[in-house]
C-alpha cells in the first residue's frame, strides 16, 4: 500500500511538472507569436491613403497623452485599405465614405462598421471656360469619375446644377443608364484623370473630388457649382473611422474620435483641404450604422 501511495505521488508530481511546463510554453506562444495588429492594448495601427499628412502627427501626440500609441501606415488602394482591417493587419482605417464602405461589405464579403464620423467633402464642378453651370452650352462634354460610388454622386451633382435629369430623381447608386435627359455629353474617366480631361481639353468642365482638385492645382476660383454640404442627401458621403464588426466596442475608438475632433486636429485637416469640408462629429456610430445598413440593403436589392 505504501509503495502504491509513493508511486501515485510520484506520478502526480511528474504530471504537475509537465502541466506547468505546457502552461509556460502556451503563455510564451501567446506573448510572442500573436502578430495581430491589436495584440498590444496600447498600440493602434491605423491605415490611411496618405499617412504623411500633418494632422496625423498632431493626432498621435494627443493620443499619446491618453496612453495610445498610434501608428499610421499608408496604403493607396481603397480595397486594400479595407482588406487590411478585415484581415487584422490593421486595427482601424480612415479614408472612405459610407457608400464606398457599403460597396466593400456587399461585394467583398466584408464585416466592417463605422465607429465615428469625420467630415463630408465636396464633389464640385470645375471649369476653366465657364463661370457658372447655367452658361455651359448644349452638347458640352463634362468629365466625371467612372468608379460607381463617385459616378452616381457626380450625376446627382449635375442634376442639381440643372444639367441633366435622372430617373426617379436618382440615388446613390444611379448610373449613366438612369439619365433621362441631358444638356451635356458625359465622359466617364478614371478618378485620377478628371483633372487631366479638363486640362487637355477633352472636357470643358469636370466633376472632381477635393483630393484630386488639390493635387491637380484646381483652385476654388474654378468651381462653377458645388454641393450644399448641409444637404441631408449627402449622408452616404460622410467619411468615417472604420473597424471590424467584432471589435466595434473597443473603448479606444472613442478616444481617437474625440482627439480627431479636437480644435488642433480639425484646424490641420481644414488647412489641408483649404476649408472645403464640413465636420460631422455630431453623427454617432449608431447614426452611421443605420445609414450604412440602408445603403447595403439598397445595393443588395439592386443586384
C-alpha positions in Angstrom: 0.0 0.0 0.0 2.8 2.4 1.0 4.7 1.6 -2.3 1.5 2.2 -4.3 0.9 5.5 -2.5 4.5 6.7 -3.2 4.1 5.7 -6.9 0.9 7.7 -7.1 2.6 10.7 -5.5 5.5 10.5 -7.9 3.1 10.2 -10.9 1.1 13.3 -9.8 4.4 15.2 -9.3 5.5 14.4 -12.8 2.2 15.3 -14.3 2.2 18.6 -12.3 5.6 19.5 -13.7 4.5 18.6 -17.3 1.4 20.7 -16.9 3.3 23.7 -15.6 5.7 23.4 -18.5 2.9 23.2 -21.0 1.3 26.3 -19.5 4.6 28.2 -19.6 5.0 27.3 -23.3 1.5 28.3 -24.0 1.9 31.7 -22.3 5.2 32.2 -24.2 3.4 31.5 -27.5 0.7 33.9 -26.7 3.2 36.6 -25.7 5.5 36.2 -28.7 3.6 34.5 -31.5 0.5 36.7 -32.0 1.0 39.0 -34.9 -2.4 40.6 -34.9 -2.4 44.4 -35.1 -4.3 44.7 -31.8 -2.2 42.4 -29.6 -0.9 45.3 -27.6 -3.8 47.3 -26.0 -1.7 50.5 -26.1 -0.8 50.1 -29.8 -3.3 51.0 -32.5 -2.4 50.6 -36.2 -4.4 52.9 -38.4 -4.2 52.8 -42.2 -5.0 55.7 -44.5 -4.4 56.7 -48.1 -1.7 59.2 -47.0 -0.2 58.7 -43.6 2.2 61.6 -44.0 -0.3 64.4 -43.7 0.4 66.8 -40.8 -2.8 66.1 -38.8 -1.7 62.5 -38.2 1.3 63.7 -36.1 -0.9 66.0 -34.1 -3.4 63.2 -33.6 -0.7 60.8 -32.5 0.7 63.3 -30.0 -2.7 63.9 -28.4 -3.4 60.1 -28.2 -0.1 59.5 -26.5 -1.4 61.5 -23.6 -4.3 59.1 -23.5 -2.0 56.1 -23.4 -2.5 55.1 -27.0 0.5 54.5 -29.3 -0.9 55.4 -32.8 1.0 54.1 -35.8 -0.3 55.4 -39.1 0.5 53.4 -42.2 -0.1 54.4 -45.9 -2.0 52.1 -48.3 -3.0 53.9 -51.5 -5.6 51.3 -52.8 -9.1 51.6 -51.2 -10.0 47.9 -51.3 -6.6 47.1 -49.7 -7.2 49.6 -47.0 -10.4 47.8 -46.1 -8.9 44.4 -46.5 -6.1 45.3 -44.1 -8.7 45.9 -41.4 -10.8 42.9 -42.4 -7.7 40.6 -42.2 -6.5 42.0 -38.9 -3.3 43.6 -40.3 -4.6 47.0 -39.1 -7.0 47.9 -36.3 -8.8 50.8 -37.9 -8.8 52.9 -41.1 -9.9 56.4 -42.2 -10.2 57.2 -45.9 -13.7 56.4 -47.1 -17.3 57.5 -47.1 -20.2 55.2 -46.2 -21.2 54.4 -49.8 -17.7 53.1 -50.5 -17.9 51.0 -47.3 -21.2 49.6 -48.3 -19.8 48.5 -51.7 -16.9 46.7 -50.0 -19.1 44.9 -47.5 -21.6 43.7 -50.1 -19.3 42.9 -52.9 -16.2 41.6 -51.0 -18.0 39.9 -48.1 -16.7 42.5 -45.5 -17.8 42.8 -41.9 -16.6 46.4 -41.4 -18.5 49.0 -39.5 -18.2 52.8 -38.9 -17.4 53.8 -35.3 -17.2 57.6 -35.7 -17.7 60.3 -38.4 -15.1 62.8 -39.6 -16.4 65.0 -42.3 -18.1 65.3 -45.7 -16.1 66.7 -48.6 -17.5 68.4 -51.7 -17.6 67.0 -55.2 -17.5 70.1 -57.2 -17.9 71.0 -60.9 -14.8 72.8 -62.3 -14.3 74.7 -65.5 -11.6 77.0 -66.9 -14.0 78.3 -69.6 -17.4 78.9 -67.9 -18.2 81.0 -64.9 -21.3 79.0 -63.8 -23.3 76.0 -64.7 -26.0 78.0 -66.5 -23.5 79.3 -69.0 -22.5 75.8 -70.2 -23.7 75.4 -73.8 -25.7 72.5 -75.1 -23.6 69.4 -76.0 -20.6 70.4 -73.9 -18.5 67.5 -72.7 -18.3 67.1 -69.0 -15.9 64.6 -67.4 -17.0 62.7 -64.3 -15.3 59.9 -62.2 -16.1 56.4 -63.5 -16.0 54.5 -60.2 -19.6 53.6 -59.3 -19.8 55.4 -55.9 -18.5 58.8 -57.2 -20.1 58.4 -60.6 -23.6 58.3 -59.0 -22.7 61.3 -56.9 -21.4 63.2 -59.9 -24.6 62.6 -61.8 -26.6 63.8 -58.8 -24.4 66.9 -58.7 -25.0 67.6 -62.4 -28.7 67.1 -61.8 -28.7 69.7 -59.0 -26.8 72.0 -61.3 -29.6 71.7 -63.9 -27.5 69.9 -66.5 -29.3 66.6 -66.6 -32.2 64.6 -65.1 -32.2 61.1 -63.6 -34.9 58.5 -63.4 -37.0 59.0 -60.3 -34.6 61.7 -59.2 -31.7 59.4 -58.9 -30.0 58.0 -55.8 -26.5 56.9 -54.5 -26.4 54.0 -57.0 -27.5 55.8 -60.2 -25.6 55.2 -63.4 -25.5 56.7 -66.8 -28.3 54.3 -67.8 -30.6 56.3 -65.4 -30.1 59.6 -67.3 -33.5 60.5 -68.8 -32.4 63.8 -70.4 -29.1 65.8 -70.5 -27.9 69.1 -71.7 -24.3 67.9 -71.7 -22.3 64.9 -73.0 -20.9 62.7 -70.2 -17.3 61.5 -70.3 -16.7 58.9 -67.6 -13.0 58.6 -66.8 -10.8 57.2 -64.0 -11.0 59.4 -60.9 -7.3 60.3 -61.4 -7.9 61.5 -64.9 -10.7 64.0 -64.2 -8.3 66.9 -63.9 -6.3 65.8 -66.9 -9.5 65.7 -69.0 -10.2 69.3 -68.1 -6.7 70.5 -68.8 -6.1 68.6 -72.1 -9.4 69.9 -73.5 -11.2 66.6 -73.8 -13.8 68.0 -71.4 -14.8 71.7 -70.9 -15.9 71.0 -67.4 -15.3 68.2 -64.9 -16.7 66.9 -61.6 -13.6 66.5 -59.4 -13.2 65.3 -55.9 -11.5 67.5 -53.4 -8.3 65.5 -53.2 -7.8 65.3 -57.0 -8.5 69.0 -57.3 -5.8 69.8 -54.8 -3.3 67.5 -56.5 -4.2 68.9 -59.9 -3.8 72.5 -58.9 -7.5 73.4 -59.4 -8.3 76.4 -57.2 -11.7 77.4 -55.8 -11.9 80.1 -58.4 -12.6 77.4 -61.0 -15.6 75.9 -59.1 -18.8 76.7 -61.0 -21.1 74.5 -59.0 -20.7 73.0 -55.5 -22.9 70.8 -53.4 -24.6 72.1 -50.3 -22.8 70.2 -47.6 -25.8 70.7 -45.2 -28.0 68.7 -47.6 -29.1 65.5 -45.7 -29.0 63.6 -49.0 -25.2 63.7 -48.7 -25.3 61.4 -45.7 -23.9 58.5 -47.8 -20.8 60.5 -48.4 -19.8 61.2 -44.8 -16.3 59.9 -44.1 -15.8 57.6 -41.1 -13.4 55.7 -39.0 -14.0 52.0 -39.7 -13.2 48.8 -37.8 -14.1 45.1 -37.9 -17.5 44.5 -36.5 -16.3 42.2 -33.8 -14.0 45.0 -32.5 -16.5 47.9 -32.6 -16.9 48.2 -28.8 -13.3 48.8 -28.1 -13.1 52.0 -25.9 -10.0 53.2 -27.7 -12.1 54.2 -30.8 -13.9 57.0 -28.9 -10.6 58.4 -27.7 -9.4 58.5 -31.3 -12.6 60.1 -32.5 -12.6 62.7 -29.7 -8.9 63.6 -30.4 -9.7 63.9 -34.2 -12.4 66.5 -33.4 -10.1 68.5 -31.2 -9.5 72.1 -32.3 -5.9 71.4 -33.2 -6.6 68.4 -35.4 -9.6 69.9 -37.1 -7.6 73.0 -37.8 -4.9 71.0 -39.6 -7.5 69.0 -41.6 -9.2 72.2 -42.5 -5.9 73.7 -43.7 -5.1 70.6 -45.7 -8.4 70.8 -47.5 -8.4 74.6 -47.9 -11.6 74.8 -46.0 -13.6 72.6 -48.4 -15.3 70.3 -45.9 -17.8 70.1 -43.2 -17.1 68.2 -40.0 -19.8 65.7 -38.9 -18.7 65.0 -35.3 -22.3 65.0 -34.2 -23.0 61.8 -36.1 -22.8 58.8 -33.7 -21.8 55.3 -34.5 -25.4 54.3 -34.4 -26.4 57.0 -36.9 -23.6 55.9 -39.2 -24.5 52.3 -38.9 -28.2 53.0 -39.7 -27.2 54.8 -42.9 -24.7 52.1 -43.8 -27.3 49.3 -43.3 -29.8 51.2 -45.6 -27.1 51.6 -48.3 -26.2 47.9 -48.1 -29.8 46.9 -48.4 -30.3 49.1 -51.4 -27.2 47.7 -53.0 -28.2 44.1 -52.5 -31.7 44.7 -53.8 -30.3 46.3 -57.0 -28.4 43.1 -57.9 
